[in-house]
């Protein structure tokens, strides 16, 4: 996340909100991940992390 070149996100200083949900088949990454973790900061983007077996299998900024 901190090495993503297309946007700047300062880590470690801002407050943020996080949520986690169980994935369902038929939704984006639902067949490849068990959970989605979303981090929401004061400024865009949001960050979605897709997890399977305690590994991050995909992450992306959401504008």
Secondary structure, DSSP 8 states (H G I E B T S, - for coil): -TT-TTS----SSS-EEEEEEE--TTSTTTTT-SEEEEEEESSS-EEEEEEETTEEEEEEEE-
